[in-house]
């Protein structure tokens, strides 16, 4: 019998998770790069994860994880491969530890996972699902984002003449894209899930996310699953008279992942035009919901990488403020912090000029020295500290990518009436005000 601990480079996502789109073929996780989702849809004429489960693109990909990797994992898993060059922490390892760690969220499903990989896997075994809402609506214009995830950024790209920016091919005429979706199509997947994850656009501002949540509630399966929502924390609208606060109590637990880039007012610059006070007001409101935890998640990019320890410090302060209320014990007896943070997705790959490799060497040295000023971060979050420090120390400087990034910053600053060096003066030698 194959045991996961004996496999050289295993990830549970291709075996237990599906990330679904209405307009493209599914993929196994959100950080895959270059997955041919459009090509697969055209080839087989469907986007249904169950129908596509045994097609060669999916079965071959799964098999590579049982055989130490191969050309497909090398091509599509480049983010995790790059992360693991610098530390033990990667998306793959985080997902894996949810099953293999004794205190992992899904440790109770480890036996099921191991049994499954010892079958022919002809039937899907989805335990988690990530739903990409059929709209790119978002009210923010985060520099390192793309038009597929932000209608506002797509419009800004158009307004400032970046018609050929990465991902703009489908947004040159219409920057807000909405597709019809019948959430009833996901009934057969929903009934077996232990986790439902919702993303956007801005997740809380897209109606289909609420339709899917309501379906899970109406089916009576929501009480068996974790609800994970990724949000920018700026909006809590109502659809059909009900907001997210109405639905959260129906789920076994809820994890609200609030996307930020900095702790405090600096966040307003990169996640433009957000307001920090609004984000924190909503974060505190989420924290009052039953069985709900709050995670602040960042990207790791050229502008944020020197400041991420400040987010850890901010979370420590919240824990102190909330005292005993900062800890939640779930039905299985596992205790979690009400407030947490994650140095999340590494900005990397095609179209990502904000990758950490764009940071000049003198600024890196300054950031590396600054890391030692955060003693609590270094002691309490050593794996994160090491990973981020190693990115700065090990990644070669990409001069051309740096130039692209600076040009992008300057053009957006002129359009928005902002200025990078007003917030981050260390970039002054590389910045020209337009």
C-alpha positions as CSV (number, residue, x, y, z in Angstrom):
1,X,0.0,0.0,0.0
2,X,1.3,3.4,-1.0
3,X,1.8,5.7,2.1
4,X,1.9,9.4,1.7
5,X,5.0,9.7,4.0
6,X,6.9,7.6,1.5
7,X,6.2,9.7,-1.5
8,X,8.9,12.1,-2.7
9,X,6.9,15.1,-3.8
10,X,3.2,14.7,-3.0
11,X,0.4,17.2,-2.9
12,X,-3.2,16.3,-1.8
13,X,-4.8,19.0,-4.0
14,X,-5.1,17.1,-7.3
15,X,-6.7,14.2,-5.4
16,X,-9.1,15.9,-3.1
17,X,-9.7,19.5,-4.4
18,X,-11.2,21.1,-7.4
19,X,-11.1,24.8,-8.3
20,X,-14.1,25.4,-10.6
21,X,-14.8,28.1,-13.2
22,X,-17.9,28.6,-15.1
23,X,-16.1,29.6,-18.3
24,X,-13.0,27.4,-18.2
25,X,-11.9,23.9,-17.2
26,X,-11.2,23.3,-13.5
27,X,-7.7,23.0,-12.0
28,X,-6.5,21.4,-8.8
29,X,-5.3,24.5,-6.9
30,X,-5.3,28.3,-7.1
31,X,-1.5,28.7,-7.5
32,X,-1.0,26.5,-10.6
33,X,0.6,28.5,-13.4
34,X,-0.2,28.0,-17.1
35,X,-2.8,25.2,-16.5
36,X,-4.5,24.9,-20.0
37,X,-8.0,25.4,-18.7
38,X,-9.2,27.1,-21.9
39,X,-7.7,24.4,-24.2
40,X,-9.2,21.6,-22.1
41,X,-12.7,23.2,-22.2
42,X,-12.4,23.5,-26.0
43,X,-11.1,19.9,-26.4
44,X,-13.8,18.2,-24.3
45,X,-16.7,20.7,-24.5
46,X,-17.3,20.9,-20.7
47,X,-16.1,22.6,-17.5
48,X,-17.6,19.9,-15.2
49,X,-15.0,18.6,-12.8
50,X,-16.6,15.2,-12.5
51,X,-16.8,14.7,-16.3
52,X,-13.2,15.8,-16.8
53,X,-11.8,13.8,-13.9
54,X,-10.5,10.8,-15.9
55,X,-9.3,12.8,-18.9
56,X,-5.5,12.5,-19.6
57,X,-4.7,16.1,-18.5
58,X,-5.9,15.3,-15.0
59,X,-5.0,11.7,-14.6
60,X,-1.4,12.2,-15.9
61,X,-1.0,15.2,-13.5
62,X,-2.2,13.1,-10.5
63,X,0.1,10.2,-11.4
64,X,3.2,12.5,-11.4
65,X,2.6,13.2,-7.7
66,X,2.7,9.4,-7.0
67,X,6.0,9.1,-9.0
68,X,8.2,11.9,-7.7
69,X,7.1,14.6,-10.2
70,X,7.7,15.0,-13.9
71,X,7.3,17.5,-16.7
72,X,3.7,18.5,-15.8
73,X,4.5,19.3,-12.2
74,X,7.6,21.1,-13.2
75,X,5.6,23.3,-15.6
76,X,2.5,24.0,-13.6
77,X,3.8,23.9,-10.0
78,X,6.5,26.5,-10.5
79,X,5.3,28.7,-7.5
80,X,5.7,25.8,-5.0
81,X,9.0,24.7,-6.6
82,X,10.3,28.3,-6.3
83,X,9.1,28.5,-2.7
84,X,10.8,25.3,-1.7
85,X,14.1,26.5,-3.0
86,X,14.2,29.0,-0.2
87,X,12.4,27.2,2.7
88,X,10.3,24.3,3.7
89,X,7.2,26.4,3.5
90,X,5.1,26.2,0.3
91,X,1.5,26.0,-0.6
92,X,2.1,22.3,-1.3
93,X,3.5,21.6,2.2
94,X,0.7,23.7,3.8
95,X,-2.0,21.6,2.1
96,X,-0.1,18.4,2.9
97,X,0.2,19.2,6.6
98,X,-3.5,19.7,6.9
99,X,-3.8,16.0,6.4
100,X,-0.5,14.6,7.7
101,X,-0.1,16.7,10.9
102,X,-1.7,15.2,13.9
103,X,-3.3,18.6,14.6
104,X,-4.1,19.3,10.9
105,X,-7.6,20.5,10.0
106,X,-8.2,17.4,7.8
107,X,-6.1,14.8,9.6
108,X,-9.3,12.8,10.1
109,X,-9.4,12.4,6.3
110,X,-5.8,11.1,5.9
111,X,-6.9,7.5,5.9
112,X,-9.5,8.2,3.2
113,X,-6.8,10.0,1.1
114,X,-4.4,7.2,1.4
115,X,-7.0,4.6,0.6
116,X,-8.0,6.7,-2.5
117,X,-4.5,6.9,-4.0
118,X,-4.3,3.1,-3.8
119,X,-7.3,2.7,-6.0
120,X,-7.5,3.3,-9.8
121,X,-9.0,6.8,-8.8
122,X,-11.6,6.4,-11.6
123,X,-14.2,8.1,-9.4
124,X,-13.5,11.6,-8.1
125,X,-13.0,12.1,-4.3
126,X,-13.5,15.8,-3.9
127,X,-13.4,16.9,-0.3
128,X,-12.7,20.6,-0.9
129,X,-13.9,22.9,-3.6
130,X,-12.8,26.4,-4.5
131,X,-15.4,28.4,-6.4
132,X,-14.2,31.2,-8.7
133,X,-17.2,33.4,-9.1
134,X,-18.3,34.1,-12.7
135,X,-17.4,37.8,-12.5
136,X,-14.3,39.8,-12.2
137,X,-16.0,42.6,-10.2
138,X,-13.7,44.2,-7.6
139,X,-13.7,47.7,-6.2
140,X,-9.9,47.8,-5.7
141,X,-7.0,48.2,-8.1
142,X,-4.1,46.3,-6.5
143,X,-1.0,46.9,-8.5
144,X,0.1,43.2,-8.5
145,X,-3.4,41.9,-9.4
146,X,-4.7,41.2,-12.9
147,X,-7.9,42.0,-14.9
148,X,-9.3,38.5,-14.5
149,X,-9.6,39.3,-10.8
150,X,-10.4,43.0,-10.8
151,X,-12.7,44.9,-13.1
152,X,-11.5,48.1,-11.6
153,X,-7.8,47.3,-12.4
154,X,-8.9,46.3,-16.0
155,X,-10.6,49.7,-16.3
156,X,-7.6,51.5,-15.0
157,X,-5.3,49.6,-17.4
158,X,-7.6,50.9,-20.2
159,X,-7.7,54.4,-18.9
160,X,-3.9,54.7,-18.7
161,X,-3.2,53.1,-22.0
162,X,-2.0,49.6,-20.8
163,X,-4.2,47.9,-23.4
164,X,-1.5,45.2,-23.9
165,X,-0.8,44.6,-20.2
166,X,-0.7,40.9,-19.1
167,X,-4.2,39.4,-19.2
168,X,-5.9,42.3,-21.0
169,X,-6.7,40.4,-24.2
170,X,-10.3,39.7,-23.1
171,X,-10.9,43.1,-21.5
172,X,-10.1,45.6,-24.2
173,X,-13.7,46.4,-24.9
174,X,-15.5,45.5,-21.7
175,X,-13.7,45.6,-18.4
176,X,-16.4,44.1,-16.2
177,X,-17.2,40.5,-17.2
178,X,-20.2,38.6,-15.9
179,X,-21.2,35.1,-16.8
180,X,-24.4,33.2,-16.1
181,X,-23.9,30.3,-13.6
182,X,-26.4,27.7,-12.4
183,X,-25.1,26.7,-9.0
184,X,-27.3,23.6,-9.0
185,X,-24.7,22.1,-11.3
186,X,-22.5,21.7,-8.2
187,X,-24.9,19.6,-6.1
188,X,-23.0,16.3,-6.6
189,X,-19.8,18.0,-5.5
190,X,-21.3,19.9,-2.6
191,X,-22.8,16.9,-0.9
192,X,-19.4,15.4,0.0
193,X,-17.4,18.5,0.8
194,X,-15.6,19.3,4.1
195,X,-14.6,22.7,2.9
196,X,-16.1,25.3,0.5
197,X,-13.8,28.1,-0.5
198,X,-15.1,31.2,-2.2
199,X,-13.0,33.8,-4.1
200,X,-13.6,36.7,-6.5
201,X,-13.2,39.3,-7.9
202,X,-14.3,40.7,-4.6
203,X,-16.0,37.6,-3.2
204,X,-18.6,39.4,-1.0
205,X,-19.8,41.6,-3.8
206,X,-20.7,38.8,-6.3
207,X,-24.2,37.3,-6.0
208,X,-23.3,33.8,-7.3
209,X,-21.2,33.2,-4.1
210,X,-24.3,33.8,-2.0
211,X,-26.4,31.5,-4.3
212,X,-23.8,28.7,-3.7
213,X,-23.8,29.3,0.0
214,X,-27.6,29.2,0.1
215,X,-27.6,26.0,-1.9
216,X,-25.3,24.3,0.6
217,X,-27.5,25.5,3.5
218,X,-30.7,24.3,1.7
219,X,-29.2,20.9,1.0
220,X,-28.4,20.5,4.7
221,X,-24.7,20.0,4.1
222,X,-23.3,23.3,5.3
223,X,-23.2,22.1,8.9
224,X,-20.6,19.5,7.8
225,X,-18.2,21.9,6.1
226,X,-15.9,24.8,6.7
227,X,-16.7,27.9,4.8
228,X,-13.6,29.8,3.7
229,X,-14.0,33.3,2.2
230,X,-11.3,35.4,0.7
231,X,-12.2,39.1,0.8
232,X,-10.6,42.5,0.7
233,X,-12.7,43.4,3.7
234,X,-14.1,46.6,2.4
235,X,-17.7,45.5,1.4
236,X,-20.5,43.5,3.1
237,X,-23.5,44.0,0.8
238,X,-26.8,42.2,0.9
239,X,-28.2,40.0,-1.9
240,X,-31.9,39.0,-1.7
241,X,-32.0,40.9,1.6
242,X,-29.2,38.8,3.2
243,X,-25.5,39.5,3.8
244,X,-22.7,37.1,4.8
245,X,-23.4,37.6,8.5
246,X,-26.8,35.8,7.9
247,X,-25.2,32.7,6.4
248,X,-22.1,32.1,8.5
249,X,-23.9,30.5,11.5
250,X,-25.2,27.7,9.2
251,X,-21.7,26.3,8.7
252,X,-19.5,24.1,10.9
253,X,-17.0,26.9,11.0
254,X,-15.9,29.9,9.0
255,X,-12.5,31.3,8.1
256,X,-12.5,34.8,6.8
257,X,-9.3,35.4,4.9
258,X,-8.8,39.2,4.6
259,X,-6.4,40.1,1.8
260,X,-4.0,42.9,2.9
261,X,-0.5,43.9,1.9
262,X,0.6,46.1,4.9
263,X,-0.5,46.7,8.4
264,X,-2.1,50.1,8.7
265,X,-2.5,53.1,6.4
266,X,0.3,51.9,4.0
267,X,-2.1,49.2,2.9
268,X,-4.3,51.9,1.2
269,X,-1.5,52.7,-1.3
270,X,-1.1,49.3,-2.9
271,X,-4.6,48.0,-2.4
272,X,-5.9,51.2,-3.8
273,X,-8.3,52.9,-2.9
274,X,-9.1,50.8,0.2
275,X,-9.5,52.4,3.7
276,X,-7.7,50.7,6.5
277,X,-10.3,51.8,9.1
278,X,-13.0,50.1,7.1
279,X,-11.1,46.9,6.8
280,X,-10.5,46.7,10.5
281,X,-14.1,47.6,11.4
282,X,-15.3,44.7,9.2
283,X,-12.6,42.3,10.5
284,X,-13.8,43.0,14.1
285,X,-17.4,42.4,13.0
286,X,-16.4,39.1,11.3
287,X,-14.7,38.1,14.6
288,X,-18.0,38.4,16.4
289,X,-19.6,35.7,14.3
290,X,-20.0,32.2,15.8
291,X,-17.1,29.7,15.1
292,X,-15.3,32.2,12.9
293,X,-11.6,32.9,12.6
294,X,-9.9,35.8,10.9
295,X,-6.7,35.3,8.8
296,X,-4.9,38.3,7.3
297,X,-3.2,37.1,4.1
298,X,-0.7,38.9,1.9
299,X,1.0,38.4,-1.3
300,X,4.8,38.3,-1.2
301,X,5.9,41.0,-3.7
302,X,8.6,43.5,-4.2
303,X,6.9,46.3,-2.3
304,X,5.6,44.2,0.6
305,X,8.4,41.9,1.4
306,X,10.3,44.4,3.7
307,X,7.2,45.1,5.8
308,X,5.5,41.7,6.3
309,X,6.8,41.4,9.9
310,X,4.7,44.4,10.8
311,X,1.6,42.3,9.9
312,X,2.6,39.6,12.4
313,X,3.2,42.3,15.0
314,X,-0.3,43.7,14.3
315,X,-1.9,40.3,14.8
316,X,0.0,39.8,18.1
317,X,-1.5,43.1,19.3
318,X,-5.0,41.9,18.4
319,X,-4.5,38.7,20.3
320,X,-3.4,40.7,23.3
321,X,-6.4,43.0,23.0
322,X,-8.9,40.1,22.8
323,X,-7.3,38.1,25.5
324,X,-9.0,34.8,26.2
325,X,-11.4,35.5,23.4
326,X,-8.5,35.1,21.0
327,X,-8.7,31.3,21.1
328,X,-11.4,29.1,19.6
329,X,-11.9,25.4,20.3
330,X,-13.8,23.4,17.6
331,X,-16.0,20.3,17.8
332,X,-12.9,18.0,17.5
333,X,-11.3,19.7,20.5
334,X,-8.7,21.5,18.4
335,X,-7.8,25.0,19.5
336,X,-7.2,27.8,17.0
337,X,-6.4,31.5,17.2
338,X,-9.2,33.9,16.4
339,X,-6.6,36.1,14.7
340,X,-3.8,34.8,12.4
341,X,-1.8,35.8,9.4
342,X,-0.2,34.2,6.4
343,X,2.6,35.4,4.2
344,X,0.6,34.0,1.3
345,X,1.1,33.8,-2.4
346,X,4.5,34.4,-3.9
347,X,4.1,36.8,-6.8
348,X,5.9,34.9,-9.5
349,X,5.7,33.8,-13.1
350,X,4.6,35.4,-16.3
351,X,3.1,38.9,-16.1
352,X,4.3,39.4,-12.5
353,X,6.7,42.3,-12.6
354,X,6.1,42.8,-8.8
355,X,8.0,39.6,-8.0
356,X,10.5,39.9,-5.2
357,X,13.3,39.6,-7.7
358,X,12.5,43.2,-8.8
359,X,13.9,44.5,-5.4
360,X,17.4,46.1,-5.9
361,X,20.2,44.8,-3.8
362,X,20.7,47.9,-1.6
363,X,17.0,47.9,-0.7
364,X,17.2,44.2,0.0
365,X,20.0,44.7,2.4
366,X,18.0,47.4,4.2
367,X,15.0,45.1,4.5
368,X,17.1,42.1,5.7
369,X,18.6,44.3,8.4
370,X,15.1,45.5,9.4
371,X,14.0,41.9,9.8
372,X,16.2,41.6,12.9
373,X,14.3,44.4,14.5
374,X,11.3,42.2,14.8
375,X,12.4,39.9,17.6
376,X,8.9,38.4,18.3
377,X,8.4,37.7,14.6
378,X,11.7,36.0,14.4
379,X,11.0,33.8,17.4
380,X,7.3,33.1,16.9
381,X,7.2,32.8,13.2
382,X,10.7,31.5,12.4
383,X,9.7,29.5,9.3
384,X,8.0,32.5,7.8
385,X,11.0,34.7,8.8
386,X,13.4,32.3,7.2
387,X,11.4,32.0,4.0
388,X,11.1,35.8,3.5
389,X,14.7,36.5,4.5
390,X,15.9,33.8,2.0
391,X,13.8,35.3,-0.8
392,X,15.7,38.6,-0.3
393,X,19.1,36.9,0.1
394,X,18.9,34.3,-2.6
395,X,16.7,35.5,-5.5
396,X,18.8,37.0,-8.3
397,X,18.0,40.7,-9.1
398,X,16.0,40.9,-12.3
399,X,16.9,44.3,-13.8
400,X,14.5,44.2,-16.6
401,X,11.6,43.1,-14.4
402,X,12.5,45.9,-12.0
403,X,12.3,48.5,-14.8
404,X,8.9,47.2,-15.9
405,X,7.7,47.4,-12.3
406,X,8.9,51.0,-11.8
407,X,7.3,52.1,-15.0
408,X,4.0,50.5,-13.9
409,X,4.2,52.2,-10.5
410,X,4.9,55.6,-12.0
411,X,2.1,55.5,-14.5
412,X,-0.4,54.3,-11.8
413,X,0.8,57.0,-9.4
414,X,0.2,59.7,-11.9
415,X,-3.3,58.5,-12.6
416,X,-4.2,58.0,-8.9
417,X,-2.5,61.1,-7.5
418,X,-0.3,58.9,-5.3
419,X,3.4,58.7,-4.9
420,X,5.4,55.6,-4.0
421,X,8.2,57.5,-2.3
422,X,5.8,59.4,0.0
423,X,5.1,56.0,1.6
424,X,8.3,54.1,0.9
425,X,11.2,56.6,0.7
426,X,13.8,53.8,0.2
427,X,12.7,53.6,-3.5
428,X,13.6,57.3,-4.2
429,X,16.8,56.5,-6.2
430,X,14.8,54.3,-8.6
431,X,11.7,56.5,-8.9
432,X,11.0,59.4,-11.2
433,X,7.9,61.4,-10.6
434,X,5.8,61.9,-13.7
